[in-house]
Amino acid sequence: MEHVVESEMASENLALDRMIGSYTQAEDGPMFIALAGVHGNEAAGIKGLERVFTYLEKNKPAFKGIFYGVRGNLTALEANKRYIDVDLNRQWYPRKVEKIHQTPRHLLHCNEDQQQKDLLILFDYTKRNYYRQLKDERHKQVIMMDLHTFSAKGGAYSIATHLGKSKQFASLLQVPVIIGLENVLRGTTMHYFNDLEMVSYCFEGGQHFDPYSVDIMEAAIWVSLVGIGCIEQSEVANFEHYKAILNDIGQQLPQMVEFCYRHAVSEEDEFEMQPGYRNFQAIEKGELLAHDKYGPIYAAVEGLMLMPLYQKQGVDGFFIVREVK
């Protein structure tokens, strides 16, 4: 994650703008970054992080490593829109990242390019701050958890990469773990960290505007912090309650599934999902799933529905997944 940083002062200013909070007790351990609000209509992760940092600052528990909570797309969050110009969570591929690195911010005219530039500077700032505080390099580990919500009903789930302990950390959350995203989609923030050989995973914690999604997010953050070894569960009040929230969601759902199909859309397609589909709902090959200006859209394969699009913005109409036995 070595970047050309515009200036130390610029990095610190951007950190102040985007930081939800940070916490450490100056004891060696991993750097854990929780990123929320990459999509501007997905604020539940930010609210969950605010609760966690409020507790940490009030109670000052023992802690290993350093924990950062970061806001993603500030402009889209203010507008309560998924994105302003393009989807920020679809442009973290090497050629794009390199172009963003090399271009001064004032020459970037796309909002999401500007947001990405700021996040890259911030990631560099947090990494350097972590390395300055690390006394023993044997404890060096950078972990990123990307927090999202979805527009349909049904469940919560984590998405893991093939690298390192991603599956292990994603499995801690007791909800379905989805693998194989790299087979149907590239350019996500999670993939950016994965390509840097750091541990990354994603958590999708309920519907966008359901108040309970904030509870789910808070639970997932606490369970992650305990699971990766930053904090002892005895230091977290009501930890068993947080585990129960996640366990109740995952109880009737498959433990692990893999992506097998993605239906891409554009704004010009006039895509409209058939009503009533839920995450993990079984579908048959040939089943009518949606319409666009070209006609009906049928399921190409059988499997389980995931992330059917019930909002205006988005480039993914739906995904189909299959259970991994």
N, C-alpha and C positions, 0 to 999 in steps of 0.2 A: 504494500500500500504506500509506496514511496511516490509522493506527488511533488510537483513544483508549486510551492505555496506562495501566494501573492505577497503576503507579509505576515509576520507574527501577530501584529495588531489586528489585521483583517480576520485571521483565524479566530482570535479570541472574541471579536465582536460577533462573528457568525455563530460561535458556540453559545454566546449569551442569548442570541435571538432564537435559537432552535432548541436549546436545552430545556427539557422538562424538569430535569434534576440530575444530580450526581451524588454518589455516596461511596465512601471508603473509610476504613479505619487504619489505612497505611500498613496493612498486612498482606504479604504476597499471596497471590491467587490470580484467577483469570480476569480478563477484561470482558465484561458482559454489556453489550449494547442492545437495548430494546428500541426498535425504530417503529414509530406509529404515525399514521396520517400521511403515508405516501400517496394515498388517495384521499382527496379532500372531503369526501362525504363519509369518511370512516374515522370518527373521532373517539370511539369507545376505548381504543387502546390508549389514547392520550389521557382520558379520564381515569382509566385503571392505573396507569403509571403515576398520575398525580396522587392517588390514594396511597400507593406503595411508598412514594417518597415522603409524603406527610408522616406516615408511620415511622419510617426510618429516621427522619430528622427529629421527631418527638422522642423516640425511645432509645436511639443511639445503640443498637445491638452490635455485638461483635460481628465482624465481616471480613472475609478474605477476598482480596482483589479489589476491583473498582467497577462500579455500575453506573452506566449512563442511560438516561431516557431522552430520546431525540424526536422532535417533530419533523415530518417529511416535507410535504408540499404546502408551504405556508400560505401562498396566494390562493390555492384551491381550497384550503381549510377555511380561509376567511370567506370565500364565496360559497362554501358548502357544496362544491362540485367535485366530481371524481378527478377531473383535470381541467386545465384552462385551454391548452393547445393540443397536447398529445399525452398519452398515458405514461407517467413517470416510471411506472414499474414494468416497462417494456423496452427500455433503452439503455440497459446496463451491460452492453456487449463491448468487447475490447476496442473496436474501431471507433465507436461512439464515445467511450470514456476517454480515449486518447485525444480525440478532437476537442472534447470539453476541456481537458487539461491544457491544451495548447492555445485555446482561444480566450482572450481577455473577457471578463464578464460583460463589459459594456457593449461588446460586439455580438453577444448572444441575444437574439431577438425573440426566441421562443421561451415562454415562461418556464416550461419544464427543463429546458437546457440551463437556465439560470439557477433553478432549484437544485439541479444535479451538480452544478459547479459548486454551490455553497455546501452541499452535503459532502462532496469529495474533500473540500478543504477541512470540514469539520471532522471527517473520519481520520484525516491525517493528524489533526490537532489532538484528538483523543488518544490516538495510538502513541504519539510522541510523549504525551503527558503520562500515559501508562508506563512506557519504557523508562521514563525518568524515575518513577517511583519504585520500579521493580528491583528488588535486591538480589534475587536468585533467579537466573534465567530458566531454570528447570521448571518454574511455575508459569512460564510464559504461555498464554493461550488466549486467543481472541475469539469470542463467540457472539454471533449476531442473531437475534430473534426479531423477525419482521411481523408486526401485528396488523391483522386485517379483519374486516367483516364482510358480509355478503348480502345480496338483495333478496334471496329466496328464504323460505323457512327450512328448518331442519338441521339440528345437530351443531357440532363444531368439529374441527379437525386440524391436524398439523400436516405440514408438507416437509419432507426430508430430502436431502441430497444424498448422493452415493459416497460422500467423503467423510472420513473420520468418524466422530461420534454423533453425527447429525441424526441418524435414526435413533440412537440411544437417547439423546436429549428430547427428541420429538415424542418418543414413546413414554417419557415420564408423565406426559399430560393426560394419559388414560383415555384419549379420544382416538378415532381412526388416524393412522399414519398413512399418508399418501406418498408414493414413490413414483419415479419415472417422469416427473414434470419436464425434465430435459428432453424427453422424446417428443413432446408436443409443443413446447414453448421455451423460448430463450429470452434473455434480456431483463430478467428480474433482479432486484437488489440481492435476493438470496443467492442467485447464480454468480453475481459479482464477487461476493465474499467466498463462495465455493471455489471459483476460479483462482482466487488468491491463496488457496489451500488453508483457509480458516474455516471454522465450523459455523454453519448457518442452518437455520430452519425457520419455517413460517408457521404462524398460528392464525387460523380463521375462527374467530370467536363469537359467532352469532350474527343476527341481522343488524343492519346499519343503525337503526333508530330504536331498537328494543333496549329499554333501560337495563334489562338483565344482562345484556352483552357486556356492560361495564363490570358487573360482578364476575362474569366468566373470564374477562381479561385480567382482572386483579388476581383471580385464582391461578391462572396460567403463569403469571409473572412470579408469584410466590413459589409455586411448585418448581418452576425453572431455577430460581435462585437457590433453593434448597438442593435440588437435584444435581446441579453442577458444582456444588460445594462452596458457594459464597457465604451461606448462612445456615446455621443449625435450625432444624424445625422447632426446637424448644424456644427459640428466640422470636418466633412468629406466633402471635396470639391467634387462636382459632384456625391453626393450620389444618387440622382434620376437617374443618368445615370447607376450606378451599379445595382440599382433595375430593371431598364428597360432591362438590359442585361439578367437577370434571368427570368423576366416576359416574354420576347419574346421567350425564349426557352420553357417555361412551358405552354404557352398559348394553344397549340393544343394537349396537352398530358393529360392523366388522373391525377387527384390530388393524388390519393393513390392507390397503388397496393400491392399485397402480393405474396411472393414466393410460388410456388406450385410444382416446379420440378427442379431438378439439374441433369445434365448429367456430371458425373465425368470422367476424362480421365487420362491417364498416357503417358509418352513419348513413351512407347513401343506399344501403341495402333495405332500409325500412323493416328491419328485423323485429318480429314480435313473437315472443314465446307463448305457447299454449298455456292457459292459466292452470294454477294449482300444483305445479311440479315442485317437489321438495328435494333437498340434498339426500342422497343415498336411496332414493326411490328406484325400485327395479323397473327397467324398461326392456322392451323386446325389440329385436332387429325389425326395421320396417315400421315402427310405431310413429305416428304423426307427432312431432315435437314442437314445430314452430312454422311460421310463414315469413316470407319476405317478398319483395316486389317481383321476384322471379317465380314464386309459387310456393307450394308446400315443402317442408323439410322433414325428412323421415330419418329415424335412427339408423346409422350405417352399421352399427354392431349392437349386440345386446350387452347389458351391463347395469351399472347404477348411475343415476343422474347426479351430476355435481355442478354447482354454481350456475343454474339456469338464470339468464339475464332478465331481471325485472326492473330495469332502470334505463334511462335514456342513453347514458354514456357507457361505453365499454367496447372492447374489441373481441371479446369472447362470448359467443352466444350461449354455449354450454359446453361442458366436458362430459365424457363418459368414462367411468372407471370400472375396474373389475377387482373382485376380492382376491387377495393372495393367500392361499391356504398355508 
